[in-house]
Amino acid sequence: MTSETSSGIVRGSELTRFRLAPNPGPMSLAGTNSYILGAPGAATNVVVDPGPLDEPHLQALAGEGRIELILITHRHADHTAAAARFSELTGAAVRAADPAHCHGAPRLRGGETLHAAGVEIRVLATPGHTSDSLCFHLPQDGPHGSVLTGDTILGSGTTVLDYPDGTLRDYLESLDKLERLGPATVLPAHGPVLPALDGVARAYRDHRQRRLAQVRAALEALGADAGVSAVTDAVYADVDPSVRRAAELSVAAQLDYLRSGGGAAEPVTGPAWP
């Protein structure tokens, strides 16, 4: 489902549309996908991740019909910067796991089921990318349902763990939770729509395990107390400078995981950049 309207709105699934925000970059890929949820014939819509503070983008989202509710997948600014303005523009409340990003409504909690715009929305707590990361499961969206995965699973590439707020232990548990949803359609906040969430979650876990093996090998070569920078040099030798910080965050998360029970002696302490 890839037809695009003159306002840049693309059909993502039976119950969703999205618009790509104009914020491309090394971390946001082509930009943030702002999703519009609504059943056929529904009088209202739900918007997930209004994105950066870009007025034409927000006007295009608002132009799709009355907005009943605004949901946030996690705290990063490329998802939340426009939330207050979009709430003002539409009169809709904003709900997120982090109360700091809520406007006119209580925080979201994993395990909640919402009913809005004719859509059943199940809230899944999926920490790892950040501690407040959520996914939204739409069980009635197509034959296998769909999941708005935020940055927990991307349409291309892999997810950065925003350590120490995001941890690898939490992330692996979140991947397990998502895999159990089966072959649902993946509606990511960055990159293209993907089929079969269970297969994507397994591929993400395999990628993490390969990286952990590389980090273990680096520690064997450099010494068990090697710091983040040295391990990053060894594991991400060819990383582009624009994503060096992201690579260091992921290495810090991997070292913490290993040193707190995965195979090395001491937990990571102190700054992430020794």
C-alpha positions in Angstrom: 0.0 0.0 0.0 2.1 2.9 -1.2 -0.3 5.3 -3.0 0.5 8.9 -2.1 -1.8 11.9 -2.0 -0.9 15.5 -3.0 -0.4 16.3 0.7 2.2 13.6 1.0 -0.1 11.2 2.9 0.8 7.5 2.1 -1.4 4.5 2.9 0.6 2.2 5.3 -2.0 -0.5 6.0 -5.8 -0.9 6.1 -6.2 1.3 9.1 -3.2 3.6 8.8 -1.7 6.3 6.7 1.5 8.2 7.3 3.3 11.4 6.2 7.1 11.6 6.1 8.3 14.6 8.1 11.0 16.9 6.5 13.7 16.0 9.0 16.2 13.7 7.2 19.5 12.9 8.9 22.0 10.3 10.0 19.8 9.2 12.9 16.3 9.9 11.5 17.1 8.3 8.1 14.7 9.8 5.5 12.7 11.5 8.3 10.1 10.6 10.9 6.9 8.8 9.8 3.9 10.5 11.4 1.0 8.0 11.4 -2.7 8.7 11.0 -5.0 5.9 12.4 -8.7 5.6 11.5 -11.2 3.0 10.5 -13.0 3.4 7.2 -15.8 5.8 7.7 -14.6 7.0 11.2 -15.4 10.6 12.0 -12.0 11.1 13.7 -8.4 10.2 13.5 -5.5 9.4 15.9 -2.1 10.7 15.1 1.1 8.9 16.3 4.3 10.9 16.6 3.5 14.3 15.1 7.3 14.7 14.7 9.4 17.9 14.4 8.0 21.4 14.7 7.2 22.0 11.0 4.0 23.9 10.4 3.3 22.6 6.8 3.7 19.0 8.1 1.3 19.6 10.9 -1.2 21.3 8.7 -1.1 18.4 6.3 -1.8 15.9 9.2 -4.6 18.1 10.5 -6.1 18.4 7.1 -6.9 14.7 7.0 -9.8 15.2 9.4 -10.6 15.8 13.0 -8.0 14.5 15.4 -9.3 12.7 18.4 -6.0 11.8 20.2 -2.3 12.2 19.7 0.0 9.3 20.8 3.8 9.3 21.3 6.1 6.3 20.9 9.0 7.8 22.9 10.6 11.0 24.1 13.1 11.8 21.3 12.6 15.3 19.8 12.1 14.0 16.2 8.9 12.4 17.6 7.7 14.9 20.2 8.9 18.4 19.3 5.6 19.2 17.6 3.3 17.6 20.2 2.3 20.7 22.1 1.8 22.7 18.9 -0.2 19.9 17.3 -2.4 19.6 20.4 -3.0 23.4 20.2 -3.8 23.2 16.5 -6.2 20.3 16.8 -7.6 20.4 20.3 -6.6 16.8 20.8 -4.9 15.5 24.0 -1.4 14.0 23.9 -0.6 10.8 25.7 2.9 9.3 26.2 4.7 7.0 28.6 6.6 10.0 30.0 4.3 12.5 31.7 6.6 15.3 30.5 5.2 14.8 27.0 1.6 14.5 27.9 -0.8 17.4 27.3 -4.3 17.3 28.7 -4.4 13.5 29.4 -2.7 11.0 31.7 0.4 9.0 30.8 0.2 5.8 28.8 0.9 2.5 30.5 1.8 -0.9 28.9 -1.1 -3.2 28.9 -3.7 -0.5 28.2 -6.2 -0.9 25.4 -7.5 2.2 23.7 -10.5 2.6 21.4 -10.3 5.7 19.2 -11.2 6.6 15.6 -12.8 3.2 15.3 -9.5 1.4 16.0 -8.5 -0.9 18.8 -5.0 0.1 20.0 -3.1 -2.0 22.4 -0.3 -0.3 24.2 2.9 -2.3 24.6 5.8 -1.2 26.9 8.9 -2.0 24.8 11.9 -0.3 26.6 15.4 -0.6 25.2 15.8 2.1 22.6 14.7 4.4 25.5 13.2 3.5 28.8 9.9 5.1 27.8 9.6 3.4 24.4 6.1 2.1 23.5 4.7 0.2 20.5 1.1 0.3 19.4 -0.5 -3.0 18.3 -3.6 -2.8 16.0 -4.9 -6.4 16.1 -7.7 -5.7 13.6 -5.5 -4.1 11.0 -5.4 -6.7 8.2 -5.2 -10.5 8.5 -2.3 -10.5 11.0 -2.7 -7.1 12.6 0.0 -4.4 12.6 2.4 -2.8 15.1 3.6 0.8 15.1 7.1 0.1 16.4 8.5 3.7 16.8 12.3 3.3 16.9 12.2 -0.1 18.6 12.2 -1.6 15.1 13.1 0.5 12.0 12.2 0.0 8.4 15.9 -0.2 7.5 19.1 -0.4 9.5 19.2 -1.2 13.2 18.1 0.6 16.4 20.4 2.6 18.6 20.1 1.9 22.3 20.2 5.3 24.1 22.3 4.1 27.0 22.1 4.4 30.0 18.4 5.3 29.6 18.0 2.4 27.2 19.5 -1.0 28.0 20.2 -4.1 26.0 18.6 -6.4 28.5 15.3 -4.5 28.2 15.7 -4.3 24.4 16.1 -8.1 24.0 13.0 -8.7 26.2 11.1 -6.2 24.1 12.1 -8.1 20.9 10.8 -11.3 22.5 7.5 -9.6 23.2 7.2 -8.3 19.7 8.1 -11.7 18.1 5.2 -13.3 20.0 2.8 -11.1 18.0 3.5 -13.2 14.9 3.6 -12.0 11.3 2.0 -8.6 12.0 2.8 -5.7 9.6 5.6 -3.5 10.9 4.8 0.3 10.8 8.1 1.9 11.8 8.8 5.5 12.7 11.7 5.6 10.2 12.0 3.7 6.9 9.5 1.7 4.9 6.7 -0.5 6.1 7.8 -4.2 6.5 6.0 -7.5 6.6 6.2 -10.2 9.3 7.1 -8.6 12.6 8.2 -12.0 14.1 10.8 -12.5 11.4 12.1 -9.0 11.7 12.3 -9.3 15.5 14.4 -12.5 15.1 16.7 -10.8 12.6 17.2 -7.9 15.1 18.0 -10.4 17.9 20.5 -12.2 15.7 22.2 -8.9 14.8 22.5 -8.1 18.5 24.0 -11.5 19.3 26.6 -11.1 16.5 27.5 -7.7 17.9 27.9 -9.1 21.3 30.2 -11.8 20.0 32.3 -9.0 18.4 32.4 -7.1 21.7 33.5 -10.2 23.6 36.3 -10.8 21.0 37.4 -7.1 21.4 37.5 -7.5 25.2 39.6 -10.7 24.8 42.0 -8.7 22.6 42.0 -5.4 24.5 41.6 -6.6 28.1 38.5 -7.1 30.2 38.5 -3.5 31.4 38.7 -1.9 28.0 36.6 1.3 27.6 33.8 2.3 25.3 36.0 4.2 22.9 38.5 1.5 22.4 35.9 -1.2 21.9 34.1 1.0 19.5 37.3 1.4 17.5 37.6 -2.4 17.3 33.9 -3.3 16.6 32.9 -0.3 14.5 36.2 0.4 12.7 34.6 1.8 9.6 31.7 3.7 11.1 30.9 7.1 9.6 31.8 10.0 12.0 28.2 11.3 11.8 27.1 8.2 13.7 30.1 7.6 15.9 28.2 8.7 19.0 25.4 6.3 18.2 28.0 3.5 17.9 29.5 4.4 21.3 26.0 4.3 22.9 25.4 0.9 21.5 28.8 -0.4 22.7 28.2 1.1 26.2 24.9 -0.8 26.3 26.6 -4.0 25.2 29.4 -3.7 27.7 26.9 -3.0 30.5 24.9 -6.1 29.5 28.0 -8.3 29.5 29.5 -7.0 32.6 26.3 -7.2 34.6 25.8 -10.9 34.0 26.6 -11.7 30.4 30.1 -12.9 30.8 32.6 -10.2 32.0 33.6 -9.4 35.5 32.6 -5.7 36.2 29.6 -3.5 35.4 30.1 -0.3 33.4 30.3 2.6 35.7 31.0 6.3 35.3 30.7 8.2 32.0 29.7 6.5 28.8 32.8 8.0 27.0 36.0 7.0 28.9 
